[in-house]
Amino acid sequence: MANEHATATFNEDKVACLLGGILFVLGLCKFAGMDLTGWIVKMGMWVDNPLDCFRAATKGMMEGWQALLATYILVTLGLSLGTKLMKGNVVKFIISFTIIFFIAIACYVVGANAYIAANPTQIAKQGIPWALGLSTEAGYIVALCVGIILGNLVPGFVEKLHDACRPELFVKIAIVVLGCELGVKAADAAAFAGVVIFRGLCAIVEAYLLYWAVVYYVARKYFKFNKEWAAPLASGISICGVSAAIATGGAIRARPVVPIMVSSLVVVFTCIEMLLLPFVASAFLHGEPMVAGGWMGLAVKSDGGAIASGAITESLILTKAASLGTNWETGWITMVTTTVKVFIDMFIGVWAFVLAYIWTKYFDADAKAGKRMSWGDVWDRFPRFVLGYVITFLIMLFLCIGDADTHKVAKTISSSLNGMRTLFFLLTFFSIGLISNFKKLLEEGIGRLAIVYVVCLFGFIIWVGLFISYLFFHGMYPPEVQAAAAAAGM
């Protein structure tokens, strides 16, 4: 996979920026009076009829099932373009993606049933006597679990879907789109958003420097891994999962098998973390919501896993808060998770430069030749989707500040694109589950790597991440819905 991406003109980062950017531009057309995103399907709670789960982003534009079909067609066309740009097999992709898309949608529908999803404040509105209160985010968990079951019980079938199992691509598109939503929310409370961003940057710098050094030391000192294995393992566990492992492997010129093995571990443990940490956070940190959001960003080691864990944590905490009489605005806990994770992603290029310089100067066979990294090498490793997120965020923030009418239109754009973000998060969950073939990983001799991962993740990283998140986000709370409405009225 790494070689394939290296030879392609476009990689997942660039494709994510391109497709996310296209969606964003289509949304911006609403400022010119053209609604080009009203066809996007939005999924929500339902009681008796599963088709009630679907509706078009723009009310009255089309029926829910028509919006679902339109979304499938247009998303498939967009991703097929991306596959073509990455020199993949478009026909195989379309066939595989069609299967993945509709199974994932079915999983979400199951999780969005009101008896599973409705929180205590929604039970009466839904006309049901009881509910588990897991919110519609339960659809993500169902998708993850179904993916894991299929990936381990019918690996032959899943192998045929390989062309469309791209969780990192799906989540990067979602994050580019997410920038739009968070830009609008940041404009609602710009000063507060600034504090979140600044504290998020401080938190990841501190965590980053601690995590990497300790994991590298443990892998070398106690498990006797050589440098080729220890560096990608340290990056994969401590920084940003798959992307960091692959970037580090390239920077130190490791054999392709090294970052691939580490990436497989990241996916497996991401599944475990996503199933556990959001519920732990909601149980013990419901009074510190922003700490919980930061913890997800610092503890869960893949973009898809971290952002989705933040979304689940937010849903669980907001539900619990609402039952206690506090109604916080949605999006802010996830914003902390996303901010922390995005800043970590931004450091991947910098860290790749540092490691490449060190390996060239001290460890490579041609070190005596005095080879050095150029700024072009750093740029080649910089995650492009981060730029997409930052650009969409800043554009929406700039458009919304100081103009109430523009802000109102921007909110409708954000609402439409939010349906696409939900869809790509769903695809991320399901794909992560599909590629988590535990038996195959054990056959590849991944056991000793897994021990290092367990020791470092559960013995150190999770708890240090919690401490650092508490240090920087303690005492911060999302704006309350009533307070936000009163401010808008003034």
C-alpha positions in Angstrom: 0.0 0.0 0.0 2.8 2.4 0.9 4.5 1.8 -2.5 1.3 2.2 -4.3 0.6 5.6 -2.7 4.2 6.7 -3.3 4.0 6.1 -7.0 0.6 7.8 -7.5 0.4 11.4 -8.4 -2.4 11.8 -5.9 -2.4 10.3 -2.5 -5.2 10.1 0.1 -4.4 13.5 1.6 -4.6 15.3 -1.8 -7.8 13.4 -2.8 -9.4 14.2 0.6 -8.6 17.9 0.1 -9.9 17.8 -3.5 -13.2 16.0 -2.7 -13.8 17.9 0.6 -13.0 21.2 -1.2 -15.5 20.4 -3.9 -18.2 19.8 -1.3 -17.3 23.0 0.4 -17.4 25.0 -2.8 -20.8 23.5 -3.6 -22.0 24.6 -0.2 -20.7 28.1 -0.7 -22.8 28.5 -3.8 -25.8 29.1 -1.4 -24.4 32.6 -0.8 -25.2 33.2 -4.5 -28.7 31.8 -4.1 -27.9 28.3 -5.5 -28.6 25.3 -3.2 -26.3 22.7 -4.6 -26.0 20.6 -1.5 -29.7 20.1 -0.7 -29.5 16.6 -2.1 -27.2 15.4 0.7 -28.9 12.8 2.9 -29.3 13.6 6.6 -29.8 10.6 8.9 -31.7 10.8 12.2 -33.8 9.0 14.7 -36.8 6.8 13.7 -39.4 4.8 15.5 -41.6 2.6 13.3 -40.5 3.0 9.7 -36.7 2.7 8.9 -37.1 5.0 5.9 -37.9 7.8 8.4 -34.2 7.8 9.2 -33.5 9.6 6.0 -34.3 13.1 4.8 -32.8 15.6 2.3 -30.6 18.4 3.7 -33.0 20.9 2.2 -36.5 20.2 3.4 -38.9 19.4 0.5 -36.2 19.0 -2.2 -36.8 15.3 -2.4 -37.9 12.3 -0.4 -35.5 10.7 2.1 -34.9 7.6 0.1 -34.2 9.7 -3.0 -31.7 11.8 -1.0 -30.0 8.6 0.1 -29.8 7.4 -3.5 -28.6 10.7 -4.8 -25.9 10.8 -2.1 -24.8 7.3 -3.0 -24.5 8.2 -6.7 -22.7 11.5 -6.2 -20.3 10.2 -3.5 -19.5 7.2 -5.5 -18.7 9.4 -8.5 -16.5 11.6 -6.4 -14.6 8.7 -4.8 -14.3 7.0 -8.2 -12.6 10.2 -9.4 -10.3 10.0 -6.4 -9.6 6.3 -7.1 -8.7 7.2 -10.7 -6.3 9.9 -9.6 -4.7 7.5 -7.2 -4.3 5.0 -10.1 -6.7 2.5 -8.6 -9.2 0.2 -10.3 -12.4 2.2 -10.6 -14.7 -0.7 -11.5 -13.5 -2.8 -8.6 -13.8 0.3 -6.3 -17.4 1.0 -7.4 -18.5 -2.6 -6.8 -16.8 -2.8 -3.4 -17.9 0.6 -2.3 -21.5 -0.1 -3.1 -21.5 -3.1 -0.8 -19.7 -1.2 2.0 -22.0 1.9 1.6 -25.3 0.1 2.0 -24.1 -2.3 4.8 -22.8 0.8 6.7 -26.1 2.6 6.1 -28.0 -0.4 7.4 -25.9 -0.4 10.5 -26.6 3.3 11.2 -30.3 2.7 10.7 -30.2 0.0 13.4 -28.3 2.3 15.8 -30.6 5.3 15.1 -33.8 3.5 16.2 -35.4 5.6 18.9 -35.5 2.8 21.4 -31.7 2.7 21.2 -30.9 6.3 20.5 -33.4 8.6 22.3 -32.1 10.4 25.4 -34.3 11.2 28.4 -35.4 14.5 26.9 -36.4 12.9 23.6 -38.4 9.9 24.8 -41.7 11.8 25.1 -41.2 13.5 21.8 -40.6 10.1 20.1 -43.8 8.7 21.7 -42.0 5.7 23.2 -42.0 4.4 26.9 -38.2 3.9 27.2 -34.9 4.1 25.4 -31.2 3.2 26.0 -30.2 6.8 25.5 -27.2 6.1 23.3 -28.0 8.7 20.7 -27.8 8.1 16.9 -24.0 7.8 17.4 -24.9 4.2 18.4 -25.0 3.7 14.6 -21.2 4.1 14.5 -20.8 1.4 17.2 -23.0 -1.0 15.3 -21.1 -0.4 12.1 -17.8 -1.0 13.9 -19.0 -4.2 15.5 -20.5 -5.5 12.3 -17.2 -4.7 10.4 -15.2 -6.6 13.0 -17.5 -9.6 12.8 -17.3 -9.7 9.0 -13.5 -9.0 9.0 -12.8 -12.0 11.2 -15.6 -14.5 10.3 -15.6 -14.1 6.5 -12.1 -12.7 5.6 -12.4 -14.0 2.0 -15.5 -11.9 1.4 -13.9 -8.8 3.0 -10.7 -9.3 0.9 -12.9 -8.7 -2.2 -13.9 -5.3 -0.7 -10.3 -4.3 -0.2 -10.4 -1.6 -3.0 -13.0 0.4 -1.1 -11.7 -0.2 2.5 -10.0 3.3 3.0 -10.8 4.5 6.5 -8.1 7.1 6.5 -9.4 8.6 3.2 -13.0 8.7 4.5 -12.1 10.4 7.7 -9.8 12.9 6.1 -12.7 14.0 3.8 -14.9 14.2 6.9 -12.4 16.4 8.7 -12.1 18.8 5.7 -15.9 19.1 5.7 -15.9 19.4 9.5 -13.8 22.6 9.3 -16.8 24.3 7.8 -19.1 23.3 10.7 -16.5 24.2 13.3 -15.8 27.6 11.6 -19.5 28.5 12.0 -19.6 27.3 15.6 -16.4 29.2 16.4 -18.0 32.4 15.1 -20.8 31.9 17.7 -18.2 32.2 20.4 -15.0 33.4 18.8 -13.1 34.2 22.0 -13.9 30.8 23.5 -12.8 29.0 20.3 -9.5 30.8 20.4 -8.9 29.6 23.9 -9.7 26.0 22.9 -7.3 26.2 19.9 -4.4 27.7 21.9 -4.8 25.2 24.7 -5.1 22.4 22.3 -1.8 23.4 20.7 0.0 23.6 24.0 -1.4 20.2 25.1 -0.3 18.3 22.1 3.2 19.8 22.1 3.7 18.6 25.7 2.1 15.2 25.1 3.9 14.7 21.9 7.4 15.1 23.3 6.7 12.9 26.2 4.9 10.1 24.3 7.4 9.5 21.5 10.5 9.4 23.7 9.1 7.0 26.2 7.6 4.6 23.7 10.9 4.6 21.7 12.9 4.0 24.9 10.6 1.1 26.1 10.7 -0.6 22.7 14.5 -0.4 22.5 15.5 -1.0 26.1 13.0 -3.6 27.3 11.7 -5.3 24.1 15.0 -5.1 22.2 13.5 -3.8 18.9 16.0 -2.3 16.5 15.7 1.4 15.4 13.9 0.5 12.2 11.0 -1.0 14.2 11.2 1.2 17.3 10.8 4.6 15.4 7.6 3.8 13.4 6.2 2.0 16.5 6.8 5.1 18.6 5.1 7.3 16.1 2.2 5.0 15.5 1.5 4.6 19.2 2.2 8.1 20.4 1.4 10.4 17.6 -1.2 9.8 14.9 -1.5 6.1 14.1 -1.4 5.0 10.5 -0.4 8.3 9.0 2.5 8.8 11.5 3.7 5.2 11.1 3.8 5.5 7.3 5.4 9.0 7.4 8.1 7.8 9.9 8.8 4.7 7.9 9.4 6.7 4.8 11.5 9.3 6.7 13.9 6.6 8.0 13.6 4.4 4.9 12.3 1.4 6.7 11.1 -1.7 4.8 7.5 -1.4 3.8 6.5 -4.3 6.1 7.4 -2.2 9.2 4.8 0.7 8.9 2.2 -1.7 7.6 2.5 -4.0 10.7 2.4 -1.0 13.0 -0.6 0.4 11.1 -2.4 -2.9 11.5 -1.8 -2.7 15.3 -3.1 0.8 15.3 -6.4 -0.2 13.7 -6.9 -3.1 16.1 -6.3 -1.0 19.2 -8.3 1.8 17.8 -11.3 -0.5 17.8 -10.7 -1.4 21.4 -10.3 2.2 22.4 -13.4 3.4 20.6 -15.5 0.8 22.3 -14.2 1.6 25.8 -12.9 5.1 26.2 -16.0 7.2 25.3 -18.0 5.3 27.9 -15.3 5.7 30.5 -15.1 9.4 29.7 -18.8 9.9 30.0 -18.9 8.0 33.3 -16.1 9.9 35.0 -15.7 13.2 33.1 -19.3 14.2 32.4 -18.6 17.2 34.6 -15.5 18.1 32.6 -16.7 17.8 29.0 -13.7 19.6 27.4 -11.3 17.5 29.3 -13.1 14.4 27.9 -12.8 15.8 24.4 -9.1 16.5 24.7 -8.5 13.1 26.2 -10.0 11.4 23.1 -7.7 13.4 20.9 -4.6 12.5 22.9 -5.4 8.9 23.6 -7.0 7.4 20.5 -4.3 6.9 17.9 -6.0 7.3 14.5 -7.8 10.2 12.9 -11.0 8.3 12.4 -10.9 6.7 15.8 -10.2 9.9 17.7 -12.7 12.1 15.9 -15.4 9.5 16.1 -14.6 8.8 19.8 -14.9 12.5 20.4 -18.3 12.5 18.7 -19.6 9.5 20.8 -18.2 11.0 24.0 -19.9 14.3 23.2 -23.2 12.6 22.6 -23.0 10.6 25.8 -22.0 13.5 27.9 -24.6 15.9 26.5 -27.3 13.3 27.1 -26.2 12.9 30.7 -25.9 16.7 31.2 -29.4 17.2 29.7 -30.9 14.7 32.2 -29.3 16.8 34.9 -30.8 20.1 33.6 -27.8 21.5 31.7 -28.1 21.9 27.9 -24.7 22.5 26.3 -24.3 23.3 22.6 -23.3 20.4 20.4 -20.0 20.4 18.6 -17.6 21.9 21.2 -16.4 18.7 22.8 -15.8 17.2 19.3 -14.0 20.5 18.4 -11.5 20.0 21.2 -10.9 16.4 20.0 -10.5 17.5 16.4 -8.3 20.5 17.3 -5.9 18.3 19.3 -5.8 15.6 16.6 -5.3 18.2 13.8 -2.4 19.8 15.6 -0.9 16.4 16.0 -1.3 15.7 12.3 0.4 19.0 11.6 3.4 17.8 13.5 3.7 14.7 11.4 5.6 16.6 8.6 7.8 18.3 11.2 8.6 15.1 13.0 9.3 13.3 9.7 11.8 16.0 8.9 13.5 15.7 12.3 13.7 11.9 12.0 14.9 11.9 8.4 17.6 14.4 9.3 18.8 12.3 12.3 18.7 9.0 10.4 20.6 10.5 7.4 23.2 12.1 9.7 23.8 9.2 12.2 22.2 5.9 11.2 22.0 5.5 7.4 24.7 3.7 5.5 25.4 6.8 3.5 25.6 9.0 6.5 29.2 9.9 5.8 28.1 11.4 2.5 26.5 14.1 4.5 23.0 13.9 3.0 20.4 16.3 4.3 16.7 16.7 4.0 15.3 19.6 1.9 12.3 21.7 2.7 10.7 20.0 -0.3 10.9 16.7 1.5 9.1 18.1 4.5 6.4 19.5 2.2 6.0 16.1 0.6 5.3 14.6 4.0 3.0 17.3 5.3 -0.6 16.0 5.6 -2.6 18.0 2.9 -6.0 17.3 4.4 -5.0 19.4 7.4 -4.7 22.4 5.1 -8.2 21.6 3.8 -9.5 21.6 7.3 -7.8 24.9 8.2 -8.9 26.6 5.0 -12.6 25.6 5.4 -12.5 26.6 9.0 -10.9 30.0 8.4 -13.2 30.9 5.5 -16.4 30.1 7.4 -15.1 31.9 10.5 -14.2 35.0 8.4 -17.5 35.0 6.6 -19.6 34.7 9.8 -17.9 37.2 12.0 -19.6 40.6 12.1 -22.5 39.8 9.6 -25.6 38.3 11.0 -27.2 37.5 7.6 -24.1 35.8 6.3 -23.9 33.9 9.5 -27.4 32.6 9.1 -26.7 31.4 5.6 -23.5 29.8 6.7 -25.4 27.8 9.3 -27.6 26.3 6.6 -24.5 25.4 4.6 -22.9 23.8 7.6 -26.1 21.9 8.4 -26.2 20.4 4.9 -22.5 19.5 4.9 -22.9 17.9 8.3 -24.8 15.1 6.7 -21.8 14.3 4.6 -19.5 14.4 7.6 -21.8 11.9 9.4 -21.7 9.6 6.3 -17.9 9.6 6.0 -17.5 9.0 9.8 -19.9 6.0 9.4 -17.8 4.7 6.5 -14.7 5.1 8.6 -16.1 3.1 11.4 -17.2 0.3 9.2 -14.0 0.1 7.2 -11.8 0.1 10.4 -13.8 -2.9 11.5 -13.5 -4.7 8.2 -9.7 -4.6 8.1 -9.3 -5.7 11.7 -8.5 -9.4 10.9 -7.1 -10.5 14.3 -6.1 -14.0 13.1 -4.1 -12.8 10.2 -2.3 -10.3 12.3 -1.3 -13.0 14.8 0.0 -15.2 12.0 2.3 -12.3 10.8 4.0 -12.4 14.2 2.6 -9.2 15.6 2.4 -10.5 19.1 5.5 -8.8 20.5 4.6 -5.5 18.9 1.2 -5.8 20.5 2.7 -6.3 23.9 4.7 -3.0 23.5 1.5 -1.3 22.4 -0.5 -2.6 25.4 2.2 -1.7 27.9 2.7 1.8 26.5 -0.9 2.6 25.7 -2.6 1.4 28.8 0.3 1.8 31.2 1.3 5.3 30.2 -0.2 7.1 27.2 -3.8 7.1 28.2 -3.2 8.3 31.7 -0.7 11.0 30.7 -3.1 12.1 28.0 -5.8 12.4 30.6 -3.5 14.4 32.9 -2.5 16.8 30.2 -6.0 17.2 29.0 -7.1 18.0 32.5 -4.2 20.4 32.9 -5.2 22.5 29.8 -9.0 22.1 29.6 -10.1 21.8 33.3 -12.8 24.3 34.1 -13.8 24.9 30.5 -17.4 24.2 29.4 -19.3 24.5 26.1 -21.7 27.4 25.8 -25.2 26.6 27.0 -28.0 26.5 24.5 -30.1 29.1 26.4 -27.2 31.4 26.8 -26.4 31.2 23.1 -30.0 31.9 22.1 -30.2 34.9 24.5 -27.0 36.3 23.0 -28.4 35.9 19.5 -31.6 37.7 20.5 -29.6 40.7 21.7 
